[in-house]
Structure formats: structure tokens, C-alpha cells
Amino acid sequence: MINTVLAALRCPVCGEQLAQPTAGSLRCPRGHSYDIAKQGYAHLGAGRRLPTGDTADMVTARSAFLDAGHYEGVRAKLAQLIPRDSGLIADAGAGTGYYLAGALDAAPEAAGLALDVSKPALRRAARAHPRAEAILADVWAGLPLRDGCLDVLLNVFAPRNGAEYARVLRPGGRLVVVTPLPEHLTQLRQRYGLLDVDPGKAERLAATLREFVPKSAEELRWDMRLTASEVRVLVGMGPNAFHTDPPETGGLTEVTAAVRVAAYARPPA
């Protein structure tokens, strides 16, 4: 495990520093031990029952869609917001590690940490970049990270715990958040009855991140021409997979993508 990442980890039970006494586990001075899976991620979930993460089918769908380049513009914009001298970059709700890998390419000396509750996603995230590690952790239960250990935290289409993010980011550290705009995937939502974007999302986001100072925000919009199989993949890679049977379509479908990419700063202590 990359030393920069290991030094940032704390025991989710007692809060003590974690060490790696063997190749197969992480352990704290009080004897709490956590397995490192053979696929390369460490299991630091503790306490309450973990939420349901993305299934193996959802992760496979997401990986195929992202690898096709449909959201490459989002990854490129994120990379532009990463300070080149960053030391440790984490992605909360990292999925397959696609966006974290782009951020690490923009910061050549940084180490990366993918955080997610989905084991199938973490298996991929652990291999997403040579300087990335992967940890199973629940953002709502508290991240297994030391106070002020992060230079940058990414949050892309994922749940947000503003107070916890403020705790783990250093003073002056950067939070980058990607959220869908109301017209995101509007054609698919209208045609197949997919979940709508909450009209009060912007207000809820501001309330959740009230401990941060907004620095910049940009709206990205682009059109995608998707095959029938890509439409099925797009539906299957997100929360609609739990609510909707993938549609049967033919030919190409024009789909609008629209997201907001916002950067925030952790105020000085």
C-alpha cells in the first residue's frame, strides 16, 4: 500500500493510526484488524450495516460506458481543477476509479484513494491507476481517514457528507463536486420513466456544503448518439438499475448530458 495513503488511514473503530504488519491485513495499536482482499482493496467498513452498493452488473455496465469516452469531458474538466502539487487525492463514491485516475494523471506526485461500498467497483478501482489504492468505507458512517489528511476530495454523482468532508480535507484543501443538471438524460427519463433530478438539488447541495467556500462552477452540456446497447448500459450503470428494466431500443438515440462541476475550498482553520 502506498505510504502516503497508509499514513492517512485511521481505525474506523477507535480512530488510531493503521499500520500494515502483513501483506494481508491492516492493524491498529489496539488490535483491530482489517483484511486486504486479494483483489487489492482494504475492507474498512465497521459498525452499522453497510448500504447496498453497485452490483457487479452495474459496475460492468458503468465501466463499458465510461471506457467508450462518453463522459471524457467531465474527467478532463476535473483534471483541470486538480492542483499539480497535490499530495493525496481521494474520491468518495469512486466507483471504478475512472475520475480518480484522471485526477492522478494531472498531479504527477500525488497518491490516490478510491472510497466506495461496492466490492465489484473496488476490484476495478484498485487497478485504475498505479498510484491509487482502494478502501471499502461508508461515507455516512465516517471516513477511516485522519483529520486534514487530504489535499483534494472528488465527489462525482455520489452522496455527500459535508461535515465529514470538511474534517478530512486540510485547511485550504479542494473539494470538487459533479452533479446532474435538470436536463441531464432528459430524453431517456421521458421515454422510459427514469428517476428525475431533484429540482431542489442546488439548494440541498449548498446546505450540505455550508462549511466550504465556493470557488468556481461550470455547466457542461453535450449530446451523445447512443446505440441500443449503450442506452441499456447507461440505464444499468446508475440508480435506475434498481428501479427500471433496461429498455429495448433500436437504432441510434440522441441523449443530452448536462452536469455542473463545482470547486470548493476548505477554509483555513
N, C-alpha and C positions, 0 to 999 in steps of 0.2 A: 504494500500500500504506500502511495506517495507520502513522504514525510510531512509535507505541508498539510495534506488532508488529515493524516493521523493526528497531528498536533492540535487540530481544530475540533476533534471529536470528544464528547463527554458522555459518560454513562447516563442512559435515559432513566435509570432508577435513582441513583444517588448524586449524579452530577460530577463525579470525579473524572479526572483525565483518563482516557482509554489508552492502552498500550497493546502491542501485538506480540505476545510472548511466543506464539507458534504460528505456523502458516495457516492454521485453520480456524483461528478464533481471535477475538478482541477481548481484553480483560481489564477491569479497573482494580485499583488497590484494595477495594473491599470485597473482591472475589466474584463480582458479577461478570458473567461470560456471555459472549455473543458470537454465534457461528458466522463464518465466511463461507458462503455457498461455493460449490465447485465451479459455478458459472461466473464467479468473480465479485458478487455483491455481498455486503455485510448486512445481517438482519438486526437492526437496532429498534425494532418495534417492541414496546413494552406497555404494561398496564392494560387499558381497556381494549376491547376487541377492535381490530383494525377495520377501516371501511373497505368496501368492495372496490378493488382497483380494476383496471382494464384487463379483460380476458386475453387469452393467447390469440384468439381470432381477431379481436380488436387491435391488438398490437401488430399482428401481421399486416392487417389492412392499413394501419397508420404508416408503418414502415414503407410499404409499397408506394403509397400515395406521396409521401414526402420525398422518397428517393427519385420519383418521377419529376421533381422540381417545381411542383405547383405552388409551394409556399417558399420558394427560394428567396423571393423579395423580402419576406418577413425576416428570414435568417440574416440576410445582408444588412437590413436596417438595424437589427440588434447588434451586429458586429460593429457597426459604426459608432455605437453608443458605449462600447467597452473601452475603458482606459487601457492603453497599451502596456502600462507598467503594473497592471493588476497582479496580485499575488495569489488569491484564492477566489474562484468564481463558483457559485452554486446555482443550481436550477431546481426550484421547488415545484414538484409535479413535472419532472423532466421527461417522462415517457421514455422514448427510445434513446434520448440524448442528442437528438438532431440539432436542436438550437444550442445546447451547451457546446457541442463540437465546433460550431461556427464561432461562438464567443472565444473559445480557446485558440482558434486559428488567428484571432485578432489580437491576442495577448500572448506573445511567444514564451514568456517566462511563467505564465500562470498555471496553477493546478486547478482541476475541475472536480465538482462533486454533484452527482445526479441523485436527487431525492425523490422517491416515489413509493407508493404502497403496492404497486403491481409487480409481482415477481417476473412475469413474462417480459414486461417492459425493462426491468432492471437487468435482465440477462443480456439484452441488447445494449443498454446504456453502459454497461461495464466494458463493452468493446467499442464504444462510439468514438473514442479518441485515446491516443497513447498517454495523455496526461489527465485522464478522467478516472475517477472511482465512482462506485455506485453504492447507495445506502438505502435500505428499506426503512422508511420512517413516515410517521403520520404528522402532517403539519399542525393539525388541531390538537394533538397530544403534546406538543412541544418538540422542537427540533433537537436532536442529540448533538448540539454544537455549542462551543464556548461563546460567551458574550463577546461581541465585537470582533469576531474572527474573520468575517467575510469582507472582501473589497467590493464585490458585485454579487447581486442576487437577481436571477431571472425568474419571471413568473409568466408563463405563456399559456393562455387558455386553461388556467388551473385555479383551484381555490386559493384564497389569500387570507393570511393571518397577520394583520398589520403589526400588532404588538410584538409578536414573535419575530417578525422580520426586522423590526427596529432593534430588538435585543441582539441579534446575531450579526448585524451589519456594524462595521466600525463607524465612528463619527466621520462624516464626510463620505461614507460609502454610498454606492449607487444601487438603486432598485429599478429594474426595467420590467414593465408590465405590458402584456399584449392582451387586448380584449376585443371581442367582436363588436362591430357596429350594427345598428338595427337592420341594415340591408344585407348583412352577411348571409350568403347562401339563400337569398330570398326566393329564388326560383324553386329550389328543392323544398323549402319549407311550405311554399304554397301548393306545390304539386303533390307532396307526399305527407303533409301534415306533421312535419318535423317540429321539434321544440323551438319555440320563439325565443329571441333575445329579449331579456327583461328590459322593458322601456325605462326602468329606473336604475339601470346598471351604473350609469355615470355617477349618480348621486350616492349609491351604495359604495362605489369604489372610493370616492372622496372621503366618505365617513370611515371606511376601513383603514385608509392610509393617512389619517389625520396627523400622525406623528412624523410624516415626511414632508419635505418641501418640494413642490413640483418644479421641475427644471425645463422640460420640453415635452411636446406631444405632437405627433404627426399621424394623419389618417392616410392609410394606404388602400387603394381600390384597384382591382384588376379583374379582367374577365378570363374565365377558363373554359375551354372547349373540351368537355369530358366525354369519354366513351361510356357505353353502358356499364362496363365492368368498373370504370373509375368512379361512376356515380355510386355504385354499390359499395365500393371501398370507402368513399367519403362519408357515406351514411354509417358504415360499420366502424369507423375509427373514432367516433365521438360518443357522447352520451345518448344520442338517438339509437345506438345499437341496443340499448336496454328497453327501448320503447317501440321500435319500429322494425318491421320486416324489411330487409333491403329491397328496393324497388326493382321491378323488371322493366327495363327500358330498351329502346332501340335507337341506333344512330348516335349522333353527337348532341350533347346538351350544353347550352350556354349557361354558365353559372357565374354570378357575381360574387367576388370575395371582397370584404371590406372590414378592416381592422384598425384599431388605434394602438399605436406604440408610444408609450409614455415613460419618461425617465424621471426619477425622484432622487433626492439626496437625503441621507440621514443627517439631521442637524448635529453640529458639534455638541459635545457633552456639556 
